[in-house]
C-alpha cells in the first residue's frame, strides 16, 4: 500500500493576511479532494482512514505555481488551482493557492520535493 497525502501550495510573493491565506489553501484543498473523489475513491478512502495528511508548501511566484499545476495535470494527478474572486484583498483573478491530491506521496514528492514549508 502506498502512502497518501495532499499538498497545498501558497504563493509567497503576494500579500495576504493569515486568514486569507488559510481560506485560499482551504479552497484549494477541498477542490482538489473533489477532483480526486470523482475517479479515485480507493485513494480517498485510504486518505480519510489515515488522518488526511496534508503538507503546506510555498512557491515564489505565479509562474512557479502555473508550472506545478501543468505538471500535475500532465501526470494526471488530481489538483485544483485557486484564482481569487477579488472581493477583499487581491485583484480579481490573482492566483493564490494550488492543491494536489490526495495522491501517492512519492509521485507528489517528485514534483514538490524541492519546495519549502510555508
N, CA, C and O atoms as a Tinker XYZ file with bonds, in Angstrom:
   472  protein
     1  N      0.844000   -1.182000    0.000000    73     2
     2  CA     0.000000    0.000000    0.000000    64     1     3
     3  C      0.886000    1.241000    0.000000    63     2     4     5
     4  O      1.864000    1.314000    0.744000    81     3
     5  N      0.542000    2.208000   -0.832000    73     3     6
     6  CA     1.308000    3.450000   -0.915000    64     5     7
     7  C      0.864000    4.406000    0.182000    63     6     8     9
     8  O     -0.250000    4.307000    0.695000    81     7
     9  N      1.743000    5.327000    0.533000    73     7    10
    10  CA     1.365000    6.393000    1.469000    64     9    11
    11  C      0.686000    7.499000    0.670000    63    10    12    13
    12  O      1.130000    7.860000   -0.420000    81    11
    13  N     -0.398000    8.030000    1.231000    73    11    14
    14  CA    -1.203000    9.031000    0.538000    64    13    15
    15  C     -1.171000   10.340000    1.322000    63    14    16    17
    16  O     -1.227000   10.350000    2.552000    81    15
    17  N     -1.079000   11.443000    0.579000    73    15    18
    18  CA    -1.139000   12.763000    1.216000    64    17    19
    19  C     -1.683000   13.769000    0.217000    63    18    20    21
    20  O     -1.886000   13.460000   -0.957000    81    19
    21  N     -1.912000   14.963000    0.704000    73    19    22
    22  CA    -2.301000   16.087000   -0.134000    64    21    23
    23  C     -1.284000   17.196000    0.093000    63    22    24    25
    24  O     -0.839000   17.416000    1.220000    81    23
    25  N     -0.920000   17.887000   -0.967000    73    23    26
    26  CA    -0.059000   19.058000   -0.828000    64    25    27
    27  C     -0.868000   20.299000   -1.155000    63    26    28    29
    28  O     -1.654000   20.313000   -2.103000    81    27
    29  N     -0.669000   21.335000   -0.364000    73    27    30
    30  CA    -1.296000   22.629000   -0.568000    64    29    31
    31  C     -0.165000   23.629000   -0.746000    63    30    32    33
    32  O      0.744000   23.708000    0.080000    81    31
    33  N     -0.228000   24.389000   -1.826000    73    31    34
    34  CA     0.875000   25.280000   -2.182000    64    33    35
    35  C      0.356000   26.714000   -2.229000    63    34    36    37
    36  O     -0.652000   27.002000   -2.875000    81    35
    37  N      1.053000   27.598000   -1.541000    73    35    38
    38  CA     0.656000   29.001000   -1.418000    64    37    39
    39  C      1.740000   29.889000   -2.038000    63    38    40    41
    40  O      2.933000   29.629000   -1.879000    81    39
    41  N      1.316000   30.925000   -2.738000    73    39    42
    42  CA     2.279000   31.905000   -3.254000    64    41    43
    43  C      2.781000   32.780000   -2.121000    63    42    44    45
    44  O      1.996000   33.281000   -1.317000    81    43
    45  N      4.098000   32.961000   -2.059000    73    43    46
    46  CA     4.659000   33.810000   -1.000000    64    45    47
    47  C      4.981000   35.224000   -1.474000    63    46    48    49
    48  O      5.415000   36.058000   -0.680000    81    47
    49  N      4.772000   35.501000   -2.760000    73    47    50
    50  CA     5.113000   36.820000   -3.295000    64    49    51
    51  C      3.947000   37.803000   -3.267000    63    50    52    53
    52  O      4.105000   38.951000   -3.681000    81    51
    53  N      2.790000   37.379000   -2.791000    73    51    54
    54  CA     1.650000   38.291000   -2.681000    64    53    55
    55  C      1.307000   38.470000   -1.206000    63    54    56    57
    56  O      1.521000   37.575000   -0.388000    81    55
    57  N      0.781000   39.622000   -0.890000    73    55    58
    58  CA     0.466000   39.943000    0.496000    64    57    59
    59  C     -0.967000   39.530000    0.814000    63    58    60    61
    60  O     -1.928000   40.120000    0.320000    81    59
    61  N     -1.086000   38.496000    1.656000    73    59    62
    62  CA    -2.397000   38.050000    2.123000    64    61    63
    63  C     -2.339000   37.970000    3.640000    63    62    64    65
    64  O     -1.320000   37.574000    4.206000    81    63
    65  N     -3.426000   38.342000    4.296000    73    63    66
    66  CA    -3.498000   38.167000    5.743000    64    65    67
    67  C     -3.462000   36.672000    6.052000    63    66    68    69
    68  O     -3.652000   35.844000    5.161000    81    67
    69  N     -3.222000   36.335000    7.301000    73    67    70
    70  CA    -3.212000   34.928000    7.701000    64    69    71
    71  C     -4.550000   34.268000    7.389000    63    70    72    73
    72  O     -4.597000   33.156000    6.863000    81    71
    73  N     -5.631000   34.960000    7.716000    73    71    74
    74  CA    -6.955000   34.408000    7.442000    64    73    75
    75  C     -7.194000   34.167000    5.962000    63    74    76    77
    76  O     -7.743000   33.134000    5.581000    81    75
    77  N     -6.785000   35.112000    5.127000    73    75    78
    78  CA    -6.944000   34.985000    3.679000    64    77    79
    79  C     -6.113000   33.813000    3.163000    63    78    80    81
    80  O     -6.576000   33.040000    2.324000    81    79
    81  N     -4.887000   33.685000    3.666000    73    79    82
    82  CA    -4.011000   32.591000    3.255000    64    81    83
    83  C     -4.634000   31.245000    3.594000    63    82    84    85
    84  O     -4.654000   30.334000    2.766000    81    83
    85  N     -5.141000   31.126000    4.814000    73    83    86
    86  CA    -5.767000   29.870000    5.242000    64    85    87
    87  C     -6.997000   29.570000    4.388000    63    86    88    89
    88  O     -7.197000   28.430000    3.971000    81    87
    89  N     -7.820000   30.583000    4.128000    73    87    90
    90  CA    -9.028000   30.379000    3.322000    64    89    91
    91  C     -8.677000   29.922000    1.902000    63    90    92    93
    92  O     -9.324000   29.025000    1.362000    81    91
    93  N     -7.667000   30.529000    1.305000    73    91    94
    94  CA    -7.277000   30.155000   -0.050000    64    93    95
    95  C     -6.745000   28.721000   -0.092000    63    94    96    97
    96  O     -7.056000   27.960000   -1.008000    81    95
    97  N     -5.940000   28.362000    0.909000    73    95    98
    98  CA    -5.454000   26.987000    0.992000    64    97    99
    99  C     -6.586000   25.996000    1.200000    63    98   100   101
   100  O     -6.568000   24.899000    0.640000    81    99
   101  N     -7.572000   26.380000    2.004000    73    99   102
   102  CA    -8.726000   25.510000    2.241000    64   101   103
   103  C     -9.542000   25.330000    0.961000    63   102   104   105
   104  O     -9.997000   24.225000    0.663000    81   103
   105  N     -9.727000   26.411000    0.208000    73   103   106
   106  CA   -10.427000   26.295000   -1.077000    64   105   107
   107  C     -9.716000   25.286000   -1.974000    63   106   108   109
   108  O    -10.350000   24.399000   -2.547000    81   107
   109  N     -8.407000   25.424000   -2.091000    73   107   110
   110  CA    -7.636000   24.524000   -2.946000    64   109   111
   111  C     -7.743000   23.085000   -2.464000    63   110   112   113
   112  O     -7.916000   22.171000   -3.269000    81   111
   113  N     -7.643000   22.880000   -1.158000    73   111   114
   114  CA    -7.718000   21.538000   -0.585000    64   113   115
   115  C     -9.035000   20.859000   -0.920000    63   114   116   117
   116  O     -9.051000   19.724000   -1.395000    81   115
   117  N    -10.137000   21.550000   -0.674000    73   115   118
   118  CA   -11.457000   20.963000   -0.924000    64   117   119
   119  C    -11.665000   20.705000   -2.413000    63   118   120   121
   120  O    -12.175000   19.654000   -2.801000    81   119
   121  N    -11.274000   21.654000   -3.233000    73   119   122
   122  CA   -11.448000   21.496000   -4.680000    64   121   123
   123  C    -10.644000   20.304000   -5.208000    63   122   124   125
   124  O    -11.136000   19.545000   -6.043000    81   123
   125  N     -9.427000   20.142000   -4.730000    73   123   126
   126  CA    -8.594000   19.023000   -5.167000    64   125   127
   127  C     -9.158000   17.693000   -4.663000    63   126   128   129
   128  O     -9.165000   16.699000   -5.389000    81   127
   129  N     -9.628000   17.684000   -3.422000    73   127   130
   130  CA   -10.282000   16.494000   -2.863000    64   129   131
   131  C    -11.454000   16.072000   -3.751000    63   130   132   133
   132  O    -11.604000   14.891000   -4.062000    81   131
   133  N    -12.280000   17.031000   -4.156000    73   131   134
   134  CA   -13.429000   16.712000   -5.001000    64   133   135
   135  C    -12.999000   16.167000   -6.355000    63   134   136   137
   136  O    -13.658000   15.281000   -6.900000    81   135
   137  N    -11.907000   16.682000   -6.906000    73   135   138
   138  CA   -11.365000   16.146000   -8.161000    64   137   139
   139  C    -10.933000   14.693000   -7.975000    63   138   140   141
   140  O    -11.225000   13.844000   -8.817000    81   139
   141  N    -10.245000   14.408000   -6.886000    73   139   142
   142  CA    -9.779000   13.040000   -6.619000    64   141   143
   143  C    -10.954000   12.093000   -6.382000    63   142   144   145
   144  O    -10.923000   10.938000   -6.805000    81   143
   145  N    -11.975000   12.583000   -5.713000    73   143   146
   146  CA   -13.145000   11.768000   -5.385000    64   145   147
   147  C    -13.853000   11.257000   -6.635000    63   146   148   149
   148  O    -14.422000   10.166000   -6.616000    81   147
   149  N    -13.827000   12.021000   -7.709000    73   147   150
   150  CA   -14.521000   11.649000   -8.947000    64   149   151
   151  C    -14.051000   10.309000   -9.504000    63   150   152   153
   152  O    -14.865000    9.525000   -9.992000    81   151
   153  N    -12.771000   10.041000   -9.439000    73   151   154
   154  CA   -12.240000    8.854000  -10.117000    64   153   155
   155  C    -11.370000    7.951000   -9.248000    63   154   156   157
   156  O    -10.952000    6.884000   -9.696000    81   155
   157  N    -11.096000    8.359000   -8.028000    73   155   158
   158  CA   -10.138000    7.602000   -7.219000    64   157   159
   159  C    -10.667000    7.380000   -5.801000    63   158   160   161
   160  O    -10.009000    7.748000   -4.827000    81   159
   161  N    -11.842000    6.786000   -5.686000    73   159   162
   162  CA   -12.460000    6.610000   -4.373000    64   161   163
   163  C    -11.613000    5.734000   -3.451000    63   162   164   165
   164  O    -11.658000    5.897000   -2.232000    81   163
   165  N    -10.845000    4.810000   -4.021000    73   163   166
   166  CA    -9.980000    3.962000   -3.193000    64   165   167
   167  C     -8.898000    4.787000   -2.497000    63   166   168   169
   168  O     -8.606000    4.565000   -1.322000    81   167
   169  N     -8.313000    5.722000   -3.210000    73   167   170
   170  CA    -7.291000    6.592000   -2.623000    64   169   171
   171  C     -7.922000    7.500000   -1.571000    63   170   172   173
   172  O     -7.340000    7.725000   -0.510000    81   171
   173  N     -9.107000    8.017000   -1.866000    73   171   174
   174  CA    -9.812000    8.881000   -0.921000    64   173   175
   175  C    -10.118000    8.116000    0.368000    63   174   176   177
   176  O     -9.891000    8.633000    1.462000    81   175
   177  N    -10.624000    6.904000    0.248000    73   175   178
   178  CA   -10.936000    6.107000    1.436000    64   177   179
   179  C     -9.696000    5.885000    2.296000    63   178   180   181
   180  O     -9.754000    6.007000    3.520000    81   179
   181  N     -8.590000    5.565000    1.662000    73   179   182
   182  CA    -7.341000    5.364000    2.403000    64   181   183
   183  C     -6.927000    6.648000    3.105000    63   182   184   185
   184  O     -6.597000    6.628000    4.291000    81   183
   185  N     -6.941000    7.751000    2.392000    73   183   186
   186  CA    -6.542000    9.049000    2.939000    64   185   187
   187  C     -7.407000    9.425000    4.132000    63   186   188   189
   188  O     -6.894000    9.868000    5.159000    81   187
   189  N     -8.721000    9.250000    4.001000    73   187   190
   190  CA    -9.631000    9.573000    5.092000    64   189   191
   191  C     -9.385000    8.688000    6.309000    63   190   192   193
   192  O     -9.444000    9.163000    7.444000    81   191
   193  N     -9.111000    7.413000    6.082000    73   191   194
   194  CA    -8.908000    6.479000    7.202000    64   193   195
   195  C     -7.561000    6.679000    7.891000    63   194   196   197
   196  O     -7.377000    6.251000    9.031000    81   195
   197  N     -6.619000    7.328000    7.208000    73   195   198
   198  CA    -5.278000    7.522000    7.772000    64   197   199
   199  C     -5.052000    8.910000    8.359000    63   198   200   201
   200  O     -3.924000    9.245000    8.719000    81   199
   201  N     -6.091000    9.717000    8.460000    73   199   202
   202  CA    -5.938000   11.011000    9.105000    64   201   203
   203  C     -5.801000   12.210000    8.189000    63   202   204   205
   204  O     -5.558000   13.321000    8.662000    81   203
   205  N     -5.952000   12.009000    6.879000    73   203   206
   206  CA    -5.966000   13.110000    5.902000    64   205   207
   207  C     -4.698000   13.964000    5.933000    63   206   208   209
   208  O     -4.771000   15.180000    6.107000    81   207
   209  N     -3.562000   13.340000    5.769000    73   207   210
   210  CA    -2.275000   14.044000    5.809000    64   209   211
   211  C     -2.218000   15.148000    4.754000    63   210   212   213
   212  O     -2.512000   14.933000    3.578000    81   211
   213  N     -1.831000   16.329000    5.215000    73   211   214
   214  CA    -1.664000   17.495000    4.340000    64   213   215
   215  C     -0.333000   18.164000    4.639000    63   214   216   217
   216  O      0.090000   18.240000    5.792000    81   215
   217  N      0.314000   18.644000    3.603000    73   215   218
   218  CA     1.564000   19.376000    3.733000    64   217   219
   219  C      1.362000   20.724000    3.036000    63   218   220   221
   220  O      0.868000   20.775000    1.910000    81   219
   221  N      1.742000   21.805000    3.703000    73   219   222
   222  CA     1.581000   23.135000    3.115000    64   221   223
   223  C      2.961000   23.672000    2.736000    63   222   224   225
   224  O      3.866000   23.772000    3.565000    81   223
   225  N      3.086000   24.012000    1.459000    73   223   226
   226  CA     4.351000   24.454000    0.883000    64   225   227
   227  C      4.188000   25.841000    0.284000    63   226   228   229
   228  O      3.079000   26.372000    0.210000    81   227
   229  N      5.300000   26.421000   -0.141000    73   227   230
   230  CA     5.241000   27.752000   -0.754000    64   229   231
   231  C      6.037000   27.796000   -2.046000    63   230   232   233
   232  O      7.009000   27.063000   -2.233000    81   231
   233  N      5.590000   28.685000   -2.937000    73   231   234
   234  CA     6.313000   28.959000   -4.182000    64   233   235
   235  C      6.575000   30.452000   -4.265000    63   234   236   237
   236  O      5.924000   31.250000   -3.590000    81   235
   237  N      7.531000   30.817000   -5.097000    73   235   238
   238  CA     7.968000   32.204000   -5.206000    64   237   239
   239  C      7.025000   33.109000   -5.989000    63   238   240   241
   240  O      6.931000   34.301000   -5.694000    81   239
   241  N      6.317000   32.557000   -6.993000    73   239   242
   242  CA     5.504000   33.421000   -7.843000    64   241   243
   243  C      4.476000   32.619000   -8.629000    63   242   244   245
   244  O      4.408000   31.394000   -8.526000    81   243
   245  N      3.676000   33.336000   -9.419000    73   243   246
   246  CA     2.621000   32.680000  -10.187000    64   245   247
   247  C      3.171000   31.776000  -11.285000    63   246   248   249
   248  O      2.533000   30.787000  -11.646000    81   247
   249  N      4.343000   32.101000  -11.817000    73   247   250
   250  CA     4.933000   31.245000  -12.855000    64   249   251
   251  C      5.279000   29.871000  -12.300000    63   250   252   253
   252  O      5.019000   28.855000  -12.944000    81   251
   253  N      5.868000   29.837000  -11.103000    73   251   254
   254  CA     6.208000   28.561000  -10.472000    64   253   255
   255  C      4.942000   27.767000  -10.170000    63   254   256   257
   256  O      4.911000   26.549000  -10.344000    81   255
   257  N      3.903000   28.456000   -9.720000    73   255   258
   258  CA     2.649000   27.776000   -9.407000    64   257   259
   259  C      2.015000   27.203000  -10.676000    63   258   260   261
   260  O      1.530000   26.071000  -10.673000    81   259
   261  N      2.018000   27.967000  -11.737000    73   259   262
   262  CA     1.441000   27.515000  -13.008000    64   261   263
   263  C      2.203000   26.307000  -13.549000    63   262   264   265
   264  O      1.592000   25.369000  -14.062000    81   263
   265  N      3.542000   26.324000  -13.436000    73   263   266
   266  CA     4.343000   25.176000  -13.898000    64   265   267
   267  C      3.974000   23.918000  -13.123000    63   266   268   269
   268  O      3.835000   22.844000  -13.708000    81   267
   269  N      3.816000   24.047000  -11.801000    73   267   270
   270  CA     3.426000   22.896000  -10.987000    64   269   271
   271  C      2.047000   22.389000  -11.376000    63   270   272   273
   272  O      1.835000   21.184000  -11.513000    81   271
   273  N      1.116000   23.310000  -11.551000    73   271   274
   274  CA    -0.241000   22.925000  -11.939000    64   273   275
   275  C     -0.208000   22.134000  -13.253000    63   274   276   277
   276  O     -0.851000   21.090000  -13.368000    81   275
   277  N      0.524000   22.620000  -14.216000    73   275   278
   278  CA     0.613000   21.932000  -15.502000    64   277   279
   279  C      1.294000   20.572000  -15.363000    63   278   280   281
   280  O      0.915000   19.621000  -16.048000    81   279
   281  N      2.288000   20.468000  -14.491000    73   279   282
   282  CA     2.954000   19.178000  -14.251000    64   281   283
   283  C      1.992000   18.183000  -13.601000    63   282   284   285
   284  O      1.965000   17.012000  -13.980000    81   283
   285  N      1.204000   18.639000  -12.625000    73   283   286
   286  CA     0.210000   17.752000  -12.007000    64   285   287
   287  C     -0.783000   17.263000  -13.058000    63   286   288   289
   288  O     -1.107000   16.077000  -13.110000    81   287
   289  N     -1.260000   18.175000  -13.888000    73   287   290
   290  CA    -2.220000   17.810000  -14.932000    64   289   291
   291  C     -1.605000   16.799000  -15.901000    63   290   292   293
   292  O     -2.256000   15.824000  -16.279000    81   291
   293  N     -0.359000   17.028000  -16.300000    73   291   294
   294  CA     0.331000   16.128000  -17.220000    64   293   295
   295  C      0.439000   14.728000  -16.632000    63   294   296   297
   296  O      0.280000   13.736000  -17.343000    81   295
   297  N      0.709000   14.650000  -15.328000    73   295   298
   298  CA     0.856000   13.354000  -14.640000    64   297   299
   299  C     -0.492000   12.759000  -14.226000    63   298   300   301
   300  O     -0.552000   11.684000  -13.630000    81   299
   301  N     -1.578000   13.480000  -14.553000    73   299   302
   302  CA    -2.938000   13.044000  -14.213000    64   301   303
   303  C     -3.153000   12.909000  -12.707000    63   302   304   305
   304  O     -3.850000   12.009000  -12.238000    81   303
   305  N     -2.539000   13.823000  -11.969000    73   303   306
   306  CA    -2.720000   13.895000  -10.518000    64   305   307
   307  C     -3.865000   14.867000  -10.253000    63   306   308   309
   308  O     -3.827000   16.000000  -10.732000    81   307
   309  N     -4.881000   14.450000   -9.503000    73   307   310
   310  CA    -5.977000   15.372000   -9.207000    64   309   311
   311  C     -5.451000   16.633000   -8.530000    63   310   312   313
   312  O     -4.658000   16.562000   -7.591000    81   311
   313  N     -5.905000   17.788000   -9.018000    73   311   314
   314  CA    -5.400000   19.043000   -8.473000    64   313   315
   315  C     -6.404000   20.161000   -8.718000    63   314   316   317
   316  O     -7.354000   20.011000   -9.487000    81   315
   317  N     -6.173000   21.279000   -8.048000    73   315   318
   318  CA    -7.037000   22.444000   -8.215000    64   317   319
   319  C     -6.240000   23.712000   -7.988000    63   318   320   321
   320  O     -5.436000   23.804000   -7.060000    81   319
   321  N     -6.473000   24.680000   -8.844000    73   319   322
   322  CA    -5.805000   25.974000   -8.789000    64   321   323
   323  C     -6.842000   27.027000   -8.410000    63   322   324   325
   324  O     -7.914000   27.090000   -9.011000    81   323
   325  N     -6.524000   27.850000   -7.416000    73   323   326
   326  CA    -7.450000   28.877000   -6.949000    64   325   327
   327  C     -7.031000   30.235000   -7.493000    63   326   328   329
   328  O     -5.887000   30.664000   -7.340000    81   327
   329  N     -7.984000   30.893000   -8.128000    73   327   330
   330  CA    -7.831000   32.279000   -8.577000    64   329   331
   331  C     -8.828000   33.104000   -7.783000    63   330   332   333
   332  O    -10.030000   32.847000   -7.839000    81   331
   333  N     -8.347000   34.083000   -7.054000    73   331   334
   334  CA    -9.187000   34.862000   -6.145000    64   333   335
   335  C    -10.265000   35.648000   -6.892000    63   334   336   337
   336  O    -10.049000   36.131000   -8.003000    81   335
   337  N    -11.418000   35.761000   -6.258000    73   335   338
   338  CA   -12.538000   36.498000   -6.849000    64   337   339
   339  C    -12.330000   38.006000   -6.798000    63   338   340   341
   340  O    -13.005000   38.748000   -7.511000    81   339
   341  N    -11.405000   38.466000   -5.964000    73   339   342
   342  CA   -11.103000   39.891000   -5.904000    64   341   343
   343  C    -12.077000   40.702000   -5.066000    63   342   344   345
   344  O    -12.213000   41.908000   -5.272000    81   343
   345  N    -12.754000   40.059000   -4.128000    73   343   346
   346  CA   -13.745000   40.769000   -3.321000    64   345   347
   347  C    -13.152000   41.441000   -2.083000    63   346   348   349
   348  O    -13.793000   42.300000   -1.479000    81   347
   349  N    -11.938000   41.057000   -1.702000    73   347   350
   350  CA   -11.363000   41.640000   -0.479000    64   349   351
   351  C     -9.981000   42.224000   -0.719000    63   350   352   353
   352  O     -9.866000   43.410000   -1.029000    81   351
   353  N     -8.941000   41.433000   -0.586000    73   351   354
   354  CA    -7.573000   41.940000   -0.532000    64   353   355
   355  C     -6.810000   41.947000   -1.855000    63   354   356   357
   356  O     -5.819000   42.665000   -1.991000    81   355
   357  N     -7.256000   41.165000   -2.823000    73   355   358
   358  CA    -6.470000   40.967000   -4.038000    64   357   359
   359  C     -7.259000   41.335000   -5.288000    63   358   360   361
   360  O     -8.490000   41.307000   -5.279000    81   359
   361  N     -6.555000   41.680000   -6.362000    73   359   362
   362  CA    -7.247000   41.930000   -7.630000    64   361   363
   363  C     -7.913000   40.638000   -8.132000    63   362   364   365
   364  O     -7.399000   39.546000   -7.886000    81   363
   365  N     -9.044000   40.753000   -8.828000    73   363   366
   366  CA    -9.713000   39.570000   -9.368000    64   365   367
   367  C     -8.773000   38.748000  -10.244000    63   366   368   369
   368  O     -8.002000   39.293000  -11.034000    81   367
   369  N     -8.850000   37.437000  -10.090000    73   367   370
   370  CA    -8.054000   36.535000  -10.909000    64   369   371
   371  C     -6.663000   36.248000  -10.380000    63   370   372   373
   372  O     -5.914000   35.496000  -11.004000    81   371
   373  N     -6.295000   36.832000   -9.238000    73   371   374
   374  CA    -4.966000   36.573000   -8.675000    64   373   375
   375  C     -4.852000   35.100000   -8.289000    63   374   376   377
   376  O     -5.666000   34.592000   -7.518000    81   375
   377  N     -3.843000   34.420000   -8.824000    73   375   378
   378  CA    -3.583000   33.027000   -8.499000    64   377   379
   379  C     -2.996000   32.971000   -7.080000    63   378   380   381
   380  O     -1.938000   33.544000   -6.820000    81   379
   381  N     -3.684000   32.284000   -6.173000    73   379   382
   382  CA    -3.274000   32.310000   -4.771000    64   381   383
   383  C     -2.804000   30.967000   -4.217000    63   382   384   385
   384  O     -1.845000   30.913000   -3.447000    81   383
   385  N     -3.475000   29.887000   -4.604000    73   383   386
   386  CA    -3.196000   28.587000   -3.990000    64   385   387
   387  C     -3.414000   27.465000   -4.996000    63   386   388   389
   388  O     -4.161000   27.598000   -5.965000    81   387
   389  N     -2.742000   26.373000   -4.732000    73   387   390
   390  CA    -2.828000   25.174000   -5.555000    64   389   391
   391  C     -2.794000   23.988000   -4.613000    63   390   392   393
   392  O     -2.025000   23.980000   -3.652000    81   391
   393  N     -3.612000   22.993000   -4.875000    73   391   394
   394  CA    -3.540000   21.745000   -4.107000    64   393   395
   395  C     -3.489000   20.582000   -5.076000    63   394   396   397
   396  O     -4.040000   20.646000   -6.174000    81   395
   397  N     -2.823000   19.524000   -4.658000    73   395   398
   398  CA    -2.763000   18.286000   -5.436000    64   397   399
   399  C     -3.000000   17.119000   -4.503000    63   398   400   401
   400  O     -2.478000   17.070000   -3.389000    81   399
   401  N     -3.790000   16.192000   -4.975000    73   399   402
   402  CA    -4.117000   15.021000   -4.184000    64   401   403
   403  C     -5.391000   15.232000   -3.401000    63   402   404   405
   404  O     -6.082000   16.242000   -3.533000    81   403
   405  N     -5.668000   14.255000   -2.595000    73   403   406
   406  CA    -4.892000   13.139000   -2.095000    64   405   407
   407  C     -4.363000   12.255000   -3.237000    63   406   408   409
   408  O     -5.059000   11.938000   -4.201000    81   407
   409  N     -3.087000   11.877000   -3.062000    73   407   410
   410  CA    -2.416000   11.086000   -4.087000    64   409   411
   411  C     -1.209000   10.389000   -3.484000    63   410   412   413
   412  O     -0.854000   10.622000   -2.328000    81   411
   413  N     -0.590000    9.543000   -4.270000    73   411   414
   414  CA     0.614000    8.817000   -3.860000    64   413   415
   415  C      1.704000    9.809000   -3.443000    63   414   416   417
   416  O      2.090000   10.688000   -4.213000    81   415
   417  N      2.191000    9.648000   -2.210000    73   415   418
   418  CA     3.196000   10.555000   -1.665000    64   417   419
   419  C      4.424000   10.656000   -2.558000    63   418   420   421
   420  O      4.932000   11.753000   -2.787000    81   419
   421  N      4.908000    9.523000   -3.065000    73   419   422
   422  CA     6.128000    9.533000   -3.865000    64   421   423
   423  C      5.956000   10.326000   -5.164000    63   422   424   425
   424  O      6.865000   11.046000   -5.578000    81   423
   425  N      4.800000   10.195000   -5.800000    73   423   426
   426  CA     4.556000   10.950000   -7.030000    64   425   427
   427  C      4.472000   12.450000   -6.739000    63   426   428   429
   428  O      4.999000   13.263000   -7.498000    81   427
   429  N      3.810000   12.811000   -5.642000    73   427   430
   430  CA     3.749000   14.225000   -5.264000    64   429   431
   431  C      5.131000   14.762000   -4.926000    63   430   432   433
   432  O      5.485000   15.872000   -5.325000    81   431
   433  N      5.912000   13.979000   -4.193000    73   431   434
   434  CA     7.252000   14.408000   -3.789000    64   433   435
   435  C      8.185000   14.624000   -4.984000    63   434   436   437
   436  O      9.071000   15.477000   -4.938000    81   435
   437  N      7.983000   13.850000   -6.052000    73   435   438
   438  CA     8.823000   14.047000   -7.250000    64   437   439
   439  C      8.630000   15.450000   -7.814000    63   438   440   441
   440  O      9.569000   16.031000   -8.359000    81   439
   441  N      7.437000   15.995000   -7.690000    73   439   442
   442  CA     7.151000   17.323000   -8.239000    64   441   443
   443  C      7.320000   18.449000   -7.232000    63   442   444   445
   444  O      7.562000   19.592000   -7.618000    81   443
   445  N      7.195000   18.139000   -5.937000    73   443   446
   446  CA     7.187000   19.198000   -4.932000    64   445   447
   447  C      8.324000   19.080000   -3.910000    63   446   448   449
   448  O      8.430000   19.907000   -3.004000    81   447
   449  N      9.156000   18.078000   -4.051000    73   447   450
   450  CA    10.212000   17.812000   -3.062000    64   449   451
   451  C     11.183000   18.961000   -2.857000    63   450   452   453
   452  O     11.806000   19.052000   -1.799000    81   451
   453  N     11.329000   19.838000   -3.838000    73   451   454
   454  CA    12.250000   20.961000   -3.708000    64   453   455
   455  C     11.635000   22.200000   -3.068000    63   454   456   457
   456  O     12.334000   23.188000   -2.842000    81   455
   457  N     10.346000   22.161000   -2.776000    73   455   458
   458  CA     9.672000   23.316000   -2.181000    64   457   459
   459  C      9.855000   23.335000   -0.673000    63   458   460   461
   460  O     10.049000   22.295000   -0.043000    81   459
   461  N      9.791000   24.531000   -0.106000    73   459   462
   462  CA     9.918000   24.690000    1.343000    64   461   463
   463  C      8.545000   24.772000    1.987000    63   462   464   465
   464  O      7.564000   25.167000    1.357000    81   463
   465  N      8.499000   24.385000    3.272000    73   463   466
   466  CA     7.269000   24.503000    4.038000    64   465   467
   467  C      6.890000   25.960000    4.197000    63   466   468   469
   468  O      7.758000   26.827000    4.305000    81   467
   469  N      5.600000   26.231000    4.212000    73   467   470
   470  CA     5.126000   27.593000    4.402000    64   469   471
   471  C      5.357000   28.024000    5.842000    63   470   472
   472  O      5.023000   29.151000    6.211000    81   471
